[in-house]
Amino acid sequence: LKYYPNPVKNTFFLSNFENKASIAIYNLLGQQIFYKNYDSQEAAIDFSNFDTGTYFLKITSNRHAKTIKVIKN
């Protein structure tokens, strides 16, 4: 899994995750603020409307789940 930039200002890029994966983003209160299913191994997520702070991004596929911390500047 590759992801950048972190911290992010506008667009956050992810690549090399499994096909048929879902991505969810949670704020520090645990509230889900973004969810999308992806059919490819790449994603570009627009963070420009998110408030400055820390978020948790969870990538889930049939075989794996990974959570990463993302900081929004």
CHARMM internal coordinates of N, CA and C (Angstrom, degrees):
IC EDIT
DIST 1 N 1 CA 1.4447
DIST 1 CA 1 C 1.5196
ANGL 1 N 1 CA 1 C 108.62
DIST 1 C 2 N 1.3213
ANGL 1 CA 1 C 2 N 115.58
DIHE 1 N 1 CA 1 C 2 N 129.27
DIST 2 N 2 CA 1.4592
ANGL 1 C 2 N 2 CA 121.28
DIHE 1 CA 1 C 2 N 2 CA 175.82
DIST 2 CA 2 C 1.5205
ANGL 2 N 2 CA 2 C 108.19
DIHE 1 C 2 N 2 CA 2 C -120.52
DIST 2 C 3 N 1.3272
ANGL 2 CA 2 C 3 N 116.04
DIHE 2 N 2 CA 2 C 3 N 138.89
DIST 3 N 3 CA 1.4604
ANGL 2 C 3 N 3 CA 120.15
DIHE 2 CA 2 C 3 N 3 CA 177.87
DIST 3 CA 3 C 1.5195
ANGL 3 N 3 CA 3 C 109.51
DIHE 2 C 3 N 3 CA 3 C -150.00
DIST 3 C 4 N 1.3209
ANGL 3 CA 3 C 4 N 115.26
DIHE 3 N 3 CA 3 C 4 N 146.51
DIST 4 N 4 CA 1.4633
ANGL 3 C 4 N 4 CA 121.92
DIHE 3 CA 3 C 4 N 4 CA -178.38
DIST 4 CA 4 C 1.5263
ANGL 4 N 4 CA 4 C 109.01
DIHE 3 C 4 N 4 CA 4 C -168.78
DIST 4 C 5 N 1.3005
ANGL 4 CA 4 C 5 N 121.12
DIHE 4 N 4 CA 4 C 5 N 162.50
DIST 5 N 5 CA 1.4709
ANGL 4 C 5 N 5 CA 127.58
DIHE 4 CA 4 C 5 N 5 CA -15.69
DIST 5 CA 5 C 1.5331
ANGL 5 N 5 CA 5 C 109.37
DIHE 4 C 5 N 5 CA 5 C -81.31
DIST 5 C 6 N 1.2823
ANGL 5 CA 5 C 6 N 115.69
DIHE 5 N 5 CA 5 C 6 N 155.91
DIST 6 N 6 CA 1.4572
ANGL 5 C 6 N 6 CA 121.54
DIHE 5 CA 5 C 6 N 6 CA 176.60
DIST 6 CA 6 C 1.5185
ANGL 6 N 6 CA 6 C 108.02
DIHE 5 C 6 N 6 CA 6 C -141.87
DIST 6 C 7 N 1.3172
ANGL 6 CA 6 C 7 N 118.83
DIHE 6 N 6 CA 6 C 7 N 103.17
DIST 7 N 7 CA 1.4614
ANGL 6 C 7 N 7 CA 128.55
DIHE 6 CA 6 C 7 N 7 CA 16.82
DIST 7 CA 7 C 1.5224
ANGL 7 N 7 CA 7 C 113.18
DIHE 6 C 7 N 7 CA 7 C -76.90
DIST 7 C 8 N 1.3287
ANGL 7 CA 7 C 8 N 114.67
DIHE 7 N 7 CA 7 C 8 N 156.43
DIST 8 N 8 CA 1.4531
ANGL 7 C 8 N 8 CA 122.80
DIHE 7 CA 7 C 8 N 8 CA -176.14
DIST 8 CA 8 C 1.5277
ANGL 8 N 8 CA 8 C 109.88
DIHE 7 C 8 N 8 CA 8 C -110.74
DIST 8 C 9 N 1.3221
ANGL 8 CA 8 C 9 N 116.38
DIHE 8 N 8 CA 8 C 9 N 144.75
DIST 9 N 9 CA 1.4681
ANGL 8 C 9 N 9 CA 120.45
DIHE 8 CA 8 C 9 N 9 CA 173.66
DIST 9 CA 9 C 1.5191
ANGL 9 N 9 CA 9 C 110.88
DIHE 8 C 9 N 9 CA 9 C -104.49
DIST 9 C 10 N 1.3334
ANGL 9 CA 9 C 10 N 117.42
DIHE 9 N 9 CA 9 C 10 N -48.65
DIST 10 N 10 CA 1.4664
ANGL 9 C 10 N 10 CA 120.94
DIHE 9 CA 9 C 10 N 10 CA -176.27
DIST 10 CA 10 C 1.5234
ANGL 10 N 10 CA 10 C 112.52
DIHE 9 C 10 N 10 CA 10 C -124.61
DIST 10 C 11 N 1.3269
ANGL 10 CA 10 C 11 N 117.72
DIHE 10 N 10 CA 10 C 11 N -67.85
DIST 11 N 11 CA 1.4591
ANGL 10 C 11 N 11 CA 121.16
DIHE 10 CA 10 C 11 N 11 CA -174.11
DIST 11 CA 11 C 1.5240
ANGL 11 N 11 CA 11 C 110.52
DIHE 10 C 11 N 11 CA 11 C -112.86
DIST 11 C 12 N 1.3291
ANGL 11 CA 11 C 12 N 115.03
DIHE 11 N 11 CA 11 C 12 N 131.57
DIST 12 N 12 CA 1.4633
ANGL 11 C 12 N 12 CA 122.95
DIHE 11 CA 11 C 12 N 12 CA 178.80
DIST 12 CA 12 C 1.5213
ANGL 12 N 12 CA 12 C 107.67
DIHE 11 C 12 N 12 CA 12 C -108.44
DIST 12 C 13 N 1.3211
ANGL 12 CA 12 C 13 N 116.64
DIHE 12 N 12 CA 12 C 13 N 128.36
DIST 13 N 13 CA 1.4636
ANGL 12 C 13 N 13 CA 122.09
DIHE 12 CA 12 C 13 N 13 CA -176.34
DIST 13 CA 13 C 1.5249
ANGL 13 N 13 CA 13 C 110.64
DIHE 12 C 13 N 13 CA 13 C -109.06
DIST 13 C 14 N 1.3199
ANGL 13 CA 13 C 14 N 115.27
DIHE 13 N 13 CA 13 C 14 N 138.78
DIST 14 N 14 CA 1.4609
ANGL 13 C 14 N 14 CA 122.42
DIHE 13 CA 13 C 14 N 14 CA 174.10
DIST 14 CA 14 C 1.5121
ANGL 14 N 14 CA 14 C 108.47
DIHE 13 C 14 N 14 CA 14 C -130.02
DIST 14 C 15 N 1.3328
ANGL 14 CA 14 C 15 N 115.85
DIHE 14 N 14 CA 14 C 15 N 145.60
DIST 15 N 15 CA 1.4614
ANGL 14 C 15 N 15 CA 120.17
DIHE 14 CA 14 C 15 N 15 CA 175.92
DIST 15 CA 15 C 1.5236
ANGL 15 N 15 CA 15 C 109.60
DIHE 14 C 15 N 15 CA 15 C -151.29
DIST 15 C 16 N 1.3123
ANGL 15 CA 15 C 16 N 114.65
DIHE 15 N 15 CA 15 C 16 N 166.98
DIST 16 N 16 CA 1.4658
ANGL 15 C 16 N 16 CA 124.18
DIHE 15 CA 15 C 16 N 16 CA 177.85
DIST 16 CA 16 C 1.5225
ANGL 16 N 16 CA 16 C 113.16
DIHE 15 C 16 N 16 CA 16 C 67.14
DIST 16 C 17 N 1.3254
ANGL 16 CA 16 C 17 N 117.06
DIHE 16 N 16 CA 16 C 17 N 31.45
DIST 17 N 17 CA 1.4569
ANGL 16 C 17 N 17 CA 118.61
DIHE 16 CA 16 C 17 N 17 CA 169.80
DIST 17 CA 17 C 1.5276
ANGL 17 N 17 CA 17 C 108.00
DIHE 16 C 17 N 17 CA 17 C -102.44
DIST 17 C 18 N 1.3136
ANGL 17 CA 17 C 18 N 116.50
DIHE 17 N 17 CA 17 C 18 N 167.60
DIST 18 N 18 CA 1.4602
ANGL 17 C 18 N 18 CA 120.28
DIHE 17 CA 17 C 18 N 18 CA -174.23
DIST 18 CA 18 C 1.5223
ANGL 18 N 18 CA 18 C 112.19
DIHE 17 C 18 N 18 CA 18 C -68.46
DIST 18 C 19 N 1.3241
ANGL 18 CA 18 C 19 N 115.59
DIHE 18 N 18 CA 18 C 19 N 149.94
DIST 19 N 19 CA 1.4659
ANGL 18 C 19 N 19 CA 120.09
DIHE 18 CA 18 C 19 N 19 CA 170.94
DIST 19 CA 19 C 1.5273
ANGL 19 N 19 CA 19 C 109.03
DIHE 18 C 19 N 19 CA 19 C -60.25
DIST 19 C 20 N 1.3091
ANGL 19 CA 19 C 20 N 116.21
DIHE 19 N 19 CA 19 C 20 N 154.29
DIST 20 N 20 CA 1.4677
ANGL 19 C 20 N 20 CA 121.91
DIHE 19 CA 19 C 20 N 20 CA 179.81
DIST 20 CA 20 C 1.5256
ANGL 20 N 20 CA 20 C 111.66
DIHE 19 C 20 N 20 CA 20 C 61.75
DIST 20 C 21 N 1.3119
ANGL 20 CA 20 C 21 N 117.00
DIHE 20 N 20 CA 20 C 21 N 49.22
DIST 21 N 21 CA 1.4600
ANGL 20 C 21 N 21 CA 122.55
DIHE 20 CA 20 C 21 N 21 CA 178.36
DIST 21 CA 21 C 1.5238
ANGL 21 N 21 CA 21 C 109.40
DIHE 20 C 21 N 21 CA 21 C -110.27
DIST 21 C 22 N 1.3188
ANGL 21 CA 21 C 22 N 115.14
DIHE 21 N 21 CA 21 C 22 N 157.46
DIST 22 N 22 CA 1.4576
ANGL 21 C 22 N 22 CA 120.28
DIHE 21 CA 21 C 22 N 22 CA 173.99
DIST 22 CA 22 C 1.5205
ANGL 22 N 22 CA 22 C 108.24
DIHE 21 C 22 N 22 CA 22 C -117.95
DIST 22 C 23 N 1.3288
ANGL 22 CA 22 C 23 N 114.98
DIHE 22 N 22 CA 22 C 23 N 149.25
DIST 23 N 23 CA 1.4587
ANGL 22 C 23 N 23 CA 120.97
DIHE 22 CA 22 C 23 N 23 CA 179.18
DIST 23 CA 23 C 1.5172
ANGL 23 N 23 CA 23 C 107.65
DIHE 22 C 23 N 23 CA 23 C -125.48
DIST 23 C 24 N 1.3257
ANGL 23 CA 23 C 24 N 115.79
DIHE 23 N 23 CA 23 C 24 N 128.29
DIST 24 N 24 CA 1.4572
ANGL 23 C 24 N 24 CA 122.52
DIHE 23 CA 23 C 24 N 24 CA 176.66
DIST 24 CA 24 C 1.5165
ANGL 24 N 24 CA 24 C 108.09
DIHE 23 C 24 N 24 CA 24 C -124.74
DIST 24 C 25 N 1.3258
ANGL 24 CA 24 C 25 N 116.35
DIHE 24 N 24 CA 24 C 25 N 143.34
DIST 25 N 25 CA 1.4585
ANGL 24 C 25 N 25 CA 121.28
DIHE 24 CA 24 C 25 N 25 CA 177.04
DIST 25 CA 25 C 1.5215
ANGL 25 N 25 CA 25 C 107.97
DIHE 24 C 25 N 25 CA 25 C -120.42
DIST 25 C 26 N 1.3404
ANGL 25 CA 25 C 26 N 115.00
DIHE 25 N 25 CA 25 C 26 N 134.26
DIST 26 N 26 CA 1.4548
ANGL 25 C 26 N 26 CA 122.69
DIHE 25 CA 25 C 26 N 26 CA -178.36
DIST 26 CA 26 C 1.5240
ANGL 26 N 26 CA 26 C 109.44
DIHE 25 C 26 N 26 CA 26 C -122.21
DIST 26 C 27 N 1.3314
ANGL 26 CA 26 C 27 N 115.99
DIHE 26 N 26 CA 26 C 27 N 144.72
DIST 27 N 27 CA 1.4608
ANGL 26 C 27 N 27 CA 119.50
DIHE 26 CA 26 C 27 N 27 CA 173.70
DIST 27 CA 27 C 1.5268
ANGL 27 N 27 CA 27 C 108.56
DIHE 26 C 27 N 27 CA 27 C -86.01
DIST 27 C 28 N 1.3395
ANGL 27 CA 27 C 28 N 116.94
DIHE 27 N 27 CA 27 C 28 N -177.98
DIST 28 N 28 CA 1.4656
ANGL 27 C 28 N 28 CA 120.40
DIHE 27 CA 27 C 28 N 28 CA -176.89
DIST 28 CA 28 C 1.5329
ANGL 28 N 28 CA 28 C 113.03
DIHE 27 C 28 N 28 CA 28 C -68.50
DIST 28 C 29 N 1.3140
ANGL 28 CA 28 C 29 N 117.19
DIHE 28 N 28 CA 28 C 29 N -16.82
DIST 29 N 29 CA 1.4639
ANGL 28 C 29 N 29 CA 120.50
DIHE 28 CA 28 C 29 N 29 CA 176.57
DIST 29 CA 29 C 1.5221
ANGL 29 N 29 CA 29 C 111.84
DIHE 28 C 29 N 29 CA 29 C -84.90
DIST 29 C 30 N 1.3410
ANGL 29 CA 29 C 30 N 116.78
DIHE 29 N 29 CA 29 C 30 N -2.54
DIST 30 N 30 CA 1.4555
ANGL 29 C 30 N 30 CA 121.25
DIHE 29 CA 29 C 30 N 30 CA -179.69
DIST 30 CA 30 C 1.5094
ANGL 30 N 30 CA 30 C 113.73
DIHE 29 C 30 N 30 CA 30 C 85.41
DIST 30 C 31 N 1.3246
ANGL 30 CA 30 C 31 N 117.54
DIHE 30 N 30 CA 30 C 31 N 8.70
DIST 31 N 31 CA 1.4538
ANGL 30 C 31 N 31 CA 121.72
DIHE 30 CA 30 C 31 N 31 CA 179.88
DIST 31 CA 31 C 1.5233
ANGL 31 N 31 CA 31 C 109.94
DIHE 30 C 31 N 31 CA 31 C -83.03
DIST 31 C 32 N 1.3198
ANGL 31 CA 31 C 32 N 116.22
DIHE 31 N 31 CA 31 C 32 N 130.98
DIST 32 N 32 CA 1.4649
ANGL 31 C 32 N 32 CA 120.10
DIHE 31 CA 31 C 32 N 32 CA 177.38
DIST 32 CA 32 C 1.5261
ANGL 32 N 32 CA 32 C 108.56
DIHE 31 C 32 N 32 CA 32 C -75.55
DIST 32 C 33 N 1.3351
ANGL 32 CA 32 C 33 N 115.92
DIHE 32 N 32 CA 32 C 33 N 124.47
DIST 33 N 33 CA 1.4648
ANGL 32 C 33 N 33 CA 119.99
DIHE 32 CA 32 C 33 N 33 CA -177.94
DIST 33 CA 33 C 1.5274
ANGL 33 N 33 CA 33 C 112.19
DIHE 32 C 33 N 33 CA 33 C -115.72
DIST 33 C 34 N 1.3295
ANGL 33 CA 33 C 34 N 116.90
DIHE 33 N 33 CA 33 C 34 N -5.91
DIST 34 N 34 CA 1.4671
ANGL 33 C 34 N 34 CA 121.13
DIHE 33 CA 33 C 34 N 34 CA 179.42
DIST 34 CA 34 C 1.5177
ANGL 34 N 34 CA 34 C 107.96
DIHE 33 C 34 N 34 CA 34 C -154.55
DIST 34 C 35 N 1.3456
ANGL 34 CA 34 C 35 N 116.72
DIHE 34 N 34 CA 34 C 35 N 141.22
DIST 35 N 35 CA 1.4584
ANGL 34 C 35 N 35 CA 121.76
DIHE 34 CA 34 C 35 N 35 CA 173.53
DIST 35 CA 35 C 1.5187
ANGL 35 N 35 CA 35 C 108.33
DIHE 34 C 35 N 35 CA 35 C -153.65
DIST 35 C 36 N 1.3381
ANGL 35 CA 35 C 36 N 114.87
DIHE 35 N 35 CA 35 C 36 N 135.01
DIST 36 N 36 CA 1.4637
ANGL 35 C 36 N 36 CA 119.30
DIHE 35 CA 35 C 36 N 36 CA 176.57
DIST 36 CA 36 C 1.5209
ANGL 36 N 36 CA 36 C 109.31
DIHE 35 C 36 N 36 CA 36 C -157.13
DIST 36 C 37 N 1.3408
ANGL 36 CA 36 C 37 N 115.97
DIHE 36 N 36 CA 36 C 37 N 143.42
DIST 37 N 37 CA 1.4590
ANGL 36 C 37 N 37 CA 122.30
DIHE 36 CA 36 C 37 N 37 CA 172.81
DIST 37 CA 37 C 1.5222
ANGL 37 N 37 CA 37 C 108.73
DIHE 36 C 37 N 37 CA 37 C -92.65
DIST 37 C 38 N 1.3172
ANGL 37 CA 37 C 38 N 116.00
DIHE 37 N 37 CA 37 C 38 N 142.42
DIST 38 N 38 CA 1.4634
ANGL 37 C 38 N 38 CA 121.81
DIHE 37 CA 37 C 38 N 38 CA 179.89
DIST 38 CA 38 C 1.5170
ANGL 38 N 38 CA 38 C 109.77
DIHE 37 C 38 N 38 CA 38 C -124.63
DIST 38 C 39 N 1.3380
ANGL 38 CA 38 C 39 N 116.24
DIHE 38 N 38 CA 38 C 39 N 139.10
DIST 39 N 39 CA 1.4550
ANGL 38 C 39 N 39 CA 122.47
DIHE 38 CA 38 C 39 N 39 CA 177.91
DIST 39 CA 39 C 1.5215
ANGL 39 N 39 CA 39 C 112.14
DIHE 38 C 39 N 39 CA 39 C -104.00
DIST 39 C 40 N 1.3191
ANGL 39 CA 39 C 40 N 117.04
DIHE 39 N 39 CA 39 C 40 N 2.57
DIST 40 N 40 CA 1.4627
ANGL 39 C 40 N 40 CA 120.63
DIHE 39 CA 39 C 40 N 40 CA 179.53
DIST 40 CA 40 C 1.5243
ANGL 40 N 40 CA 40 C 108.88
DIHE 39 C 40 N 40 CA 40 C -121.67
DIST 40 C 41 N 1.3160
ANGL 40 CA 40 C 41 N 115.79
DIHE 40 N 40 CA 40 C 41 N -178.09
DIST 41 N 41 CA 1.4644
ANGL 40 C 41 N 41 CA 120.79
DIHE 40 CA 40 C 41 N 41 CA -179.15
DIST 41 CA 41 C 1.5267
ANGL 41 N 41 CA 41 C 112.32
DIHE 40 C 41 N 41 CA 41 C -100.37
DIST 41 C 42 N 1.3249
ANGL 41 CA 41 C 42 N 117.07
DIHE 41 N 41 CA 41 C 42 N 16.39
DIST 42 N 42 CA 1.4569
ANGL 41 C 42 N 42 CA 121.03
DIHE 41 CA 41 C 42 N 42 CA 179.62
DIST 42 CA 42 C 1.5168
ANGL 42 N 42 CA 42 C 109.90
DIHE 41 C 42 N 42 CA 42 C -138.20
DIST 42 C 43 N 1.3402
ANGL 42 CA 42 C 43 N 115.50
DIHE 42 N 42 CA 42 C 43 N 149.23
DIST 43 N 43 CA 1.4564
ANGL 42 C 43 N 43 CA 120.67
DIHE 42 CA 42 C 43 N 43 CA 177.74
DIST 43 CA 43 C 1.5206
ANGL 43 N 43 CA 43 C 109.26
DIHE 42 C 43 N 43 CA 43 C -148.51
DIST 43 C 44 N 1.3199
ANGL 43 CA 43 C 44 N 115.42
DIHE 43 N 43 CA 43 C 44 N 148.01
DIST 44 N 44 CA 1.4621
ANGL 43 C 44 N 44 CA 122.81
DIHE 43 CA 43 C 44 N 44 CA 172.70
DIST 44 CA 44 C 1.5226
ANGL 44 N 44 CA 44 C 106.22
DIHE 43 C 44 N 44 CA 44 C -127.97
DIST 44 C 45 N 1.3203
ANGL 44 CA 44 C 45 N 116.75
DIHE 44 N 44 CA 44 C 45 N 117.77
DIST 45 N 45 CA 1.4601
ANGL 44 C 45 N 45 CA 121.67
DIHE 44 CA 44 C 45 N 45 CA -175.55
DIST 45 CA 45 C 1.5237
ANGL 45 N 45 CA 45 C 108.82
DIHE 44 C 45 N 45 CA 45 C -111.64
DIST 45 C 46 N 1.3221
ANGL 45 CA 45 C 46 N 115.43
DIHE 45 N 45 CA 45 C 46 N 128.82
DIST 46 N 46 CA 1.4550
ANGL 45 C 46 N 46 CA 122.10
DIHE 45 CA 45 C 46 N 46 CA -179.15
DIST 46 CA 46 C 1.5300
ANGL 46 N 46 CA 46 C 110.19
DIHE 45 C 46 N 46 CA 46 C -82.32
DIST 46 C 47 N 1.3253
ANGL 46 CA 46 C 47 N 116.70
DIHE 46 N 46 CA 46 C 47 N 112.28
DIST 47 N 47 CA 1.4576
ANGL 46 C 47 N 47 CA 122.90
DIHE 46 CA 46 C 47 N 47 CA 178.72
DIST 47 CA 47 C 1.5317
ANGL 47 N 47 CA 47 C 111.61
DIHE 46 C 47 N 47 CA 47 C -98.46
DIST 47 C 48 N 1.3335
ANGL 47 CA 47 C 48 N 118.47
DIHE 47 N 47 CA 47 C 48 N 1.71
DIST 48 N 48 CA 1.4593
ANGL 47 C 48 N 48 CA 120.84
DIHE 47 CA 47 C 48 N 48 CA -171.63
DIST 48 CA 48 C 1.5333
ANGL 48 N 48 CA 48 C 112.97
DIHE 47 C 48 N 48 CA 48 C -62.12
DIST 48 C 49 N 1.3246
ANGL 48 CA 48 C 49 N 118.83
DIHE 48 N 48 CA 48 C 49 N -27.84
DIST 49 N 49 CA 1.4612
ANGL 48 C 49 N 49 CA 121.26
DIHE 48 CA 48 C 49 N 49 CA 179.67
DIST 49 CA 49 C 1.5212
ANGL 49 N 49 CA 49 C 113.57
DIHE 48 C 49 N 49 CA 49 C -91.95
DIST 49 C 50 N 1.3279
ANGL 49 CA 49 C 50 N 117.82
DIHE 49 N 49 CA 49 C 50 N -2.00
DIST 50 N 50 CA 1.4579
ANGL 49 C 50 N 50 CA 120.92
DIHE 49 CA 49 C 50 N 50 CA 179.25
DIST 50 CA 50 C 1.5311
ANGL 50 N 50 CA 50 C 109.04
DIHE 49 C 50 N 50 CA 50 C -83.57
DIST 50 C 51 N 1.3299
ANGL 50 CA 50 C 51 N 116.43
DIHE 50 N 50 CA 50 C 51 N 148.31
DIST 51 N 51 CA 1.4632
ANGL 50 C 51 N 51 CA 121.20
DIHE 50 CA 50 C 51 N 51 CA 175.48
DIST 51 CA 51 C 1.5253
ANGL 51 N 51 CA 51 C 110.01
DIHE 50 C 51 N 51 CA 51 C -69.95
DIST 51 C 52 N 1.3243
ANGL 51 CA 51 C 52 N 115.75
DIHE 51 N 51 CA 51 C 52 N 155.73
DIST 52 N 52 CA 1.4633
ANGL 51 C 52 N 52 CA 121.11
DIHE 51 CA 51 C 52 N 52 CA 174.56
DIST 52 CA 52 C 1.5277
ANGL 52 N 52 CA 52 C 108.58
DIHE 51 C 52 N 52 CA 52 C -61.09
DIST 52 C 53 N 1.3368
ANGL 52 CA 52 C 53 N 116.37
DIHE 52 N 52 CA 52 C 53 N 137.08
DIST 53 N 53 CA 1.4545
ANGL 52 C 53 N 53 CA 119.84
DIHE 52 CA 52 C 53 N 53 CA 179.05
DIST 53 CA 53 C 1.5094
ANGL 53 N 53 CA 53 C 112.29
DIHE 52 C 53 N 53 CA 53 C 152.98
DIST 53 C 54 N 1.3236
ANGL 53 CA 53 C 54 N 115.31
DIHE 53 N 53 CA 53 C 54 N -164.07
DIST 54 N 54 CA 1.4583
ANGL 53 C 54 N 54 CA 123.54
DIHE 53 CA 53 C 54 N 54 CA -176.82
DIST 54 CA 54 C 1.5220
ANGL 54 N 54 CA 54 C 109.65
DIHE 53 C 54 N 54 CA 54 C -107.11
DIST 54 C 55 N 1.3281
ANGL 54 CA 54 C 55 N 114.88
DIHE 54 N 54 CA 54 C 55 N 137.74
DIST 55 N 55 CA 1.4640
ANGL 54 C 55 N 55 CA 121.93
DIHE 54 CA 54 C 55 N 55 CA 179.75
DIST 55 CA 55 C 1.5210
ANGL 55 N 55 CA 55 C 109.18
DIHE 54 C 55 N 55 CA 55 C -132.97
DIST 55 C 56 N 1.3067
ANGL 55 CA 55 C 56 N 115.47
DIHE 55 N 55 CA 55 C 56 N 158.22
DIST 56 N 56 CA 1.4577
ANGL 55 C 56 N 56 CA 121.30
DIHE 55 CA 55 C 56 N 56 CA 175.18
DIST 56 CA 56 C 1.5192
ANGL 56 N 56 CA 56 C 108.44
DIHE 55 C 56 N 56 CA 56 C -117.27
DIST 56 C 57 N 1.3084
ANGL 56 CA 56 C 57 N 115.86
DIHE 56 N 56 CA 56 C 57 N 125.61
DIST 57 N 57 CA 1.4554
ANGL 56 C 57 N 57 CA 123.46
DIHE 56 CA 56 C 57 N 57 CA -177.66
DIST 57 CA 57 C 1.5266
ANGL 57 N 57 CA 57 C 107.67
DIHE 56 C 57 N 57 CA 57 C -109.05
DIST 57 C 58 N 1.3201
ANGL 57 CA 57 C 58 N 116.72
DIHE 57 N 57 CA 57 C 58 N 121.93
DIST 58 N 58 CA 1.4630
ANGL 57 C 58 N 58 CA 121.45
DIHE 57 CA 57 C 58 N 58 CA -178.19
DIST 58 CA 58 C 1.5168
ANGL 58 N 58 CA 58 C 109.54
DIHE 57 C 58 N 58 CA 58 C -113.19
DIST 58 C 59 N 1.3271
ANGL 58 CA 58 C 59 N 115.33
DIHE 58 N 58 CA 58 C 59 N 123.52
DIST 59 N 59 CA 1.4552
ANGL 58 C 59 N 59 CA 123.00
DIHE 58 CA 58 C 59 N 59 CA 177.31
DIST 59 CA 59 C 1.5210
ANGL 59 N 59 CA 59 C 107.13
DIHE 58 C 59 N 59 CA 59 C -105.90
DIST 59 C 60 N 1.3410
ANGL 59 CA 59 C 60 N 116.60
DIHE 59 N 59 CA 59 C 60 N 124.10
DIST 60 N 60 CA 1.4586
ANGL 59 C 60 N 60 CA 121.11
DIHE 59 CA 59 C 60 N 60 CA -177.39
DIST 60 CA 60 C 1.5228
ANGL 60 N 60 CA 60 C 109.29
DIHE 59 C 60 N 60 CA 60 C -126.99
DIST 60 C 61 N 1.3327
ANGL 60 CA 60 C 61 N 115.62
DIHE 60 N 60 CA 60 C 61 N 130.05
DIST 61 N 61 CA 1.4619
ANGL 60 C 61 N 61 CA 121.40
DIHE 60 CA 60 C 61 N 61 CA 174.49
DIST 61 CA 61 C 1.5243
ANGL 61 N 61 CA 61 C 107.64
DIHE 60 C 61 N 61 CA 61 C -127.38
DIST 61 C 62 N 1.3164
ANGL 61 CA 61 C 62 N 116.42
DIHE 61 N 61 CA 61 C 62 N -173.93
DIST 62 N 62 CA 1.4669
ANGL 61 C 62 N 62 CA 119.93
DIHE 61 CA 61 C 62 N 62 CA 179.88
DIST 62 CA 62 C 1.5203
ANGL 62 N 62 CA 62 C 112.54
DIHE 61 C 62 N 62 CA 62 C -63.71
DIST 62 C 63 N 1.3177
ANGL 62 CA 62 C 63 N 116.89
DIHE 62 N 62 CA 62 C 63 N -31.84
DIST 63 N 63 CA 1.4641
ANGL 62 C 63 N 63 CA 120.00
DIHE 62 CA 62 C 63 N 63 CA -174.27
DIST 63 CA 63 C 1.5226
ANGL 63 N 63 CA 63 C 114.65
DIHE 62 C 63 N 63 CA 63 C -111.18
DIST 63 C 64 N 1.3317
ANGL 63 CA 63 C 64 N 119.25
DIHE 63 N 63 CA 63 C 64 N -18.29
DIST 64 N 64 CA 1.4511
ANGL 63 C 64 N 64 CA 121.04
DIHE 63 CA 63 C 64 N 64 CA -173.81
DIST 64 CA 64 C 1.5268
ANGL 64 N 64 CA 64 C 112.17
DIHE 63 C 64 N 64 CA 64 C -139.33
DIST 64 C 65 N 1.3225
ANGL 64 CA 64 C 65 N 114.54
DIHE 64 N 64 CA 64 C 65 N 158.11
DIST 65 N 65 CA 1.4597
ANGL 64 C 65 N 65 CA 121.63
DIHE 64 CA 64 C 65 N 65 CA 170.13
DIST 65 CA 65 C 1.5207
ANGL 65 N 65 CA 65 C 107.03
DIHE 64 C 65 N 65 CA 65 C -142.11
DIST 65 C 66 N 1.3223
ANGL 65 CA 65 C 66 N 115.50
DIHE 65 N 65 CA 65 C 66 N 135.86
DIST 66 N 66 CA 1.4576
ANGL 65 C 66 N 66 CA 119.89
DIHE 65 CA 65 C 66 N 66 CA -179.66
DIST 66 CA 66 C 1.5231
ANGL 66 N 66 CA 66 C 108.12
DIHE 65 C 66 N 66 CA 66 C -141.50
DIST 66 C 67 N 1.3290
ANGL 66 CA 66 C 67 N 115.66
DIHE 66 N 66 CA 66 C 67 N 138.77
DIST 67 N 67 CA 1.4566
ANGL 66 C 67 N 67 CA 121.66
DIHE 66 CA 66 C 67 N 67 CA 176.85
DIST 67 CA 67 C 1.5221
ANGL 67 N 67 CA 67 C 109.02
DIHE 66 C 67 N 67 CA 67 C -118.77
DIST 67 C 68 N 1.3330
ANGL 67 CA 67 C 68 N 115.50
DIHE 67 N 67 CA 67 C 68 N 132.09
DIST 68 N 68 CA 1.4597
ANGL 67 C 68 N 68 CA 120.65
DIHE 67 CA 67 C 68 N 68 CA 178.06
DIST 68 CA 68 C 1.5180
ANGL 68 N 68 CA 68 C 109.08
DIHE 67 C 68 N 68 CA 68 C -125.83
DIST 68 C 69 N 1.3295
ANGL 68 CA 68 C 69 N 115.30
DIHE 68 N 68 CA 68 C 69 N 149.64
DIST 69 N 69 CA 1.4540
ANGL 68 C 69 N 69 CA 121.14
DIHE 68 CA 68 C 69 N 69 CA 177.31
DIST 69 CA 69 C 1.5216
ANGL 69 N 69 CA 69 C 108.71
DIHE 68 C 69 N 69 CA 69 C -91.41
DIST 69 C 70 N 1.3234
ANGL 69 CA 69 C 70 N 116.35
DIHE 69 N 69 CA 69 C 70 N 131.18
DIST 70 N 70 CA 1.4602
ANGL 69 C 70 N 70 CA 122.02
DIHE 69 CA 69 C 70 N 70 CA -179.41
DIST 70 CA 70 C 1.5213
ANGL 70 N 70 CA 70 C 107.83
DIHE 69 C 70 N 70 CA 70 C -124.33
DIST 70 C 71 N 1.3232
ANGL 70 CA 70 C 71 N 116.13
DIHE 70 N 70 CA 70 C 71 N 131.76
DIST 71 N 71 CA 1.4635
ANGL 70 C 71 N 71 CA 121.49
DIHE 70 CA 70 C 71 N 71 CA 178.88
DIST 71 CA 71 C 1.5121
ANGL 71 N 71 CA 71 C 108.69
DIHE 70 C 71 N 71 CA 71 C -104.65
DIST 71 C 72 N 1.3246
ANGL 71 CA 71 C 72 N 116.45
DIHE 71 N 71 CA 71 C 72 N 129.30
DIST 72 N 72 CA 1.4728
ANGL 71 C 72 N 72 CA 122.77
DIHE 71 CA 71 C 72 N 72 CA 178.08
DIST 72 CA 72 C 1.5206
ANGL 72 N 72 CA 72 C 108.72
DIHE 71 C 72 N 72 CA 72 C -101.70
DIST 72 C 73 N 1.3206
ANGL 72 CA 72 C 73 N 116.40
DIHE 72 N 72 CA 72 C 73 N 122.08
DIST 73 N 73 CA 1.4803
ANGL 72 C 73 N 73 CA 121.16
DIHE 72 CA 72 C 73 N 73 CA 176.60
DIST 73 CA 73 C 1.5053
ANGL 73 N 73 CA 73 C 110.07
DIHE 72 C 73 N 73 CA 73 C -94.02
END
COOR INIT
IC SEED 1 N 1 CA 1 C
IC BUILD
